[in-house]
Structure formats: structure tokens, C-alpha cells
Amino acid sequence: MSTTAQPTASQKGEHAGKYLTFFLGTEEYGLKILTVHEIIGMMAVTRVPRTPDFILGVINLRGKVIPVVDLRIRFAMDVTVSQDVCVIVVQVRGIQMGIVVDRVSEVVNIAAEEIEPPPSFGVDVPTDFLLGIGKSQGRVKMLLDIDHVLTGTEIVQAASAVAGSASGDDASPAT
């Protein structure tokens, strides 16, 4: 039995709106468009020692150092190399960071009636990082709550990666 309550119509309505959709492998995901700052091509990432594997390191984005997280690694997916790989720059709990995705798809408007609550897999399988499951254009899209994709501790680690790179830690570019 799950402790997750079914969303009310007003909660589903809160999740309706425009989403930037992207792919990780063959799965399609969506981020609320208002959380997205920009989309950039993949660039050289400087690895920061002692950070989790999914924190690739940091990049210098027009003079600002930001952490970069690979969602494929974070979600325990296979990492593939592609020319379409890019970075979506988002705001996560007050910290600007980049998330690596396989490819960006499009911006879609998803209505409240097209959003289902995340499925319940039991108490041992967290789904709090999902706003819901969007059904748009005949496809299923997992709608991410970017503020919950990383735990509080992981966000602190990402922020520390920026601080560590600024203090001159011996970091080398990731391969």
C-alpha cells in the first residue's frame, strides 16, 4: 500500500502548462519551461574530485561556473555518446546548474487532463521527483520536478563542486 495521495483536480491543474521535452535513451521527459534558462551544446567539463559520479564537474558559462549533472547516470541508465547530447541549464533550489540529456525534443503544452499521477511502486521506490506522467501527441512523457531530482545533500555536493573549482582544487577535464 502506498502512502502517496492521489492529486486533486487543482493539483493536476498546477502541473498543466508548457514543458521542454527531452530524451534520455528512448524515454521522453519534460521540464516545466519556466525552470529552464537555456540550452547549450556540450562543452568541456572540468571534473571536481570527490563528487558523486553523476556530478560530471563544472563548466564556465560566460564567466559563471556552474555544476553539471548527467541525468542518465543519476537515473542509472546507460550512457551513450551522441552528437545530439546537450546541456539544459536550469535553476534547482536557487542554484543554477546544467543537466546533460541525450537530445532536446520540443516545447509542448500539456493540459491537466493529460497528466496522470506517478505510479506507485511501493514505499521503497521513490517517485517524488516526478510531477506526473504526461500523455501528449500519443506519447508518454515523465514530467520531472527538477527540485526533487537531486536530494538536498546532492545539491549541496553540486554547489560544493563549484566552490571547490573556484578555490583552485586540482581538477582535470572529464573525458
Beta strands, then each sheet from edge to edge (+ up, - down):
strand 1: 17-24
strand 2: 27-32
strand 3: 36-41
strand 4: 55-61
strand 5: 64-70
strand 6: 86-92
strand 7: 95-101
strand 8: 103-110
strand 9: 115-116
strand 10: 130-136
strand 11: 139-144
sheet 1: 8+ 1- 2+ 11+ 10- 9+
sheet 2: 3+ 6- 7+ 5+ 4-
end
